[in-house]
Amino acid sequence: MSFHASAENIRVDDGHMLRARLRTASGELVDAEIDLNQFIGNDNGSFQWGGVNFSESAEGISFSVEGGDSVPVLRAGLRDVEGNVQWRDINLAERIGNADGNFEFI
């Protein structure tokens, strides 16, 4: 299941650590975290699922929950191969889920 529908206090710390209180199958809220640098990379100025270490070539990293569907959006200026900053965003719910109170990469 997408993590954001079963989470409270969602945030990104240090530019790459996704943290929240996730609901378990029994309904309990537990603290959870996942290092987004292990699953998201920078492909010539664009976010890339399955890559690594996006934050090492990023600036202005921000996170917000947006819209009527409360979409968890990560934004950053990602450097391309020429060193130019490209402002991009990525919907974390596309590939991050909640597995009984633990973040999982899908």
C-alpha positions in Angstrom: 0.0 0.0 0.0 1.2 3.6 -0.6 2.7 4.8 2.6 1.2 8.2 2.7 -2.3 7.0 3.2 -1.3 5.2 6.4 1.2 7.7 7.8 1.4 10.6 10.1 4.2 13.3 10.5 5.8 12.6 7.1 9.0 14.5 6.5 12.3 14.3 4.8 15.3 15.1 7.0 18.9 15.8 5.9 17.7 16.0 2.3 17.3 12.2 1.8 15.9 10.5 5.0 12.2 9.9 4.6 10.6 9.5 8.1 7.1 9.1 9.3 4.9 7.3 11.8 3.4 4.4 9.8 0.4 2.3 10.7 0.9 -1.4 11.1 -1.7 -4.1 10.1 -3.0 -4.0 13.7 -3.5 -0.2 13.6 -0.5 0.8 15.8 1.6 3.8 14.7 5.4 3.1 14.7 8.4 5.2 13.7 9.9 4.3 10.4 12.6 5.7 8.1 14.1 4.9 4.7 17.2 6.4 3.0 16.0 7.7 -0.3 19.6 7.9 -1.6 19.5 4.1 -1.8 16.6 4.1 -4.3 16.6 7.5 -6.2 19.4 8.7 -8.4 20.1 11.7 -10.7 20.0 10.9 -14.4 21.3 14.0 -16.1 19.2 16.4 -14.1 16.1 14.2 -13.6 15.1 11.9 -10.7 15.6 8.3 -11.5 14.0 5.4 -9.6 16.4 2.6 -9.1 19.4 4.9 -9.0 21.4 6.0 -6.0 22.6 9.2 -4.2 20.5 11.8 -5.8 21.1 14.2 -2.9 24.9 14.3 -3.7 24.2 16.3 -6.9 21.1 18.2 -5.7 20.3 21.6 -4.1 17.3 23.2 -2.6 15.8 19.8 -1.6 12.3 20.1 -0.2 9.3 17.9 0.6 5.6 18.5 0.9 2.3 16.7 0.9 0.2 18.3 -1.8 -3.3 18.4 -3.3 -6.6 16.8 -2.5 -5.0 13.3 -2.7 -2.2 14.4 -0.3 0.6 13.4 -2.7 4.1 13.2 -1.1 6.3 15.2 -3.4 10.1 15.5 -3.2 11.6 18.5 -5.1 15.1 19.5 -5.8 17.5 21.2 -8.2 19.4 18.4 -9.9 22.6 19.1 -11.7 22.9 17.8 -15.3 26.1 16.6 -17.0 27.0 20.2 -17.9 26.5 21.4 -14.3 23.2 23.2 -14.9 20.5 22.9 -12.3 17.2 21.4 -13.4 14.3 21.8 -11.0 12.4 18.5 -10.8 9.9 16.7 -8.5 9.0 13.1 -7.9 5.9 11.5 -6.3 7.3 9.3 -3.6 4.1 7.2 -3.4 4.9 5.8 -6.9 7.5 3.4 -5.5 7.5 3.7 -1.7 5.1 1.7 0.3 4.1 0.7 3.8 4.7 -3.0 4.7 3.2 -3.4 8.2 4.8 -0.3 9.6 8.0 -0.4 7.6 8.9 1.6 4.4 9.5 -0.6 1.4 10.8 0.2 -2.1 8.3 -1.3 -4.6 
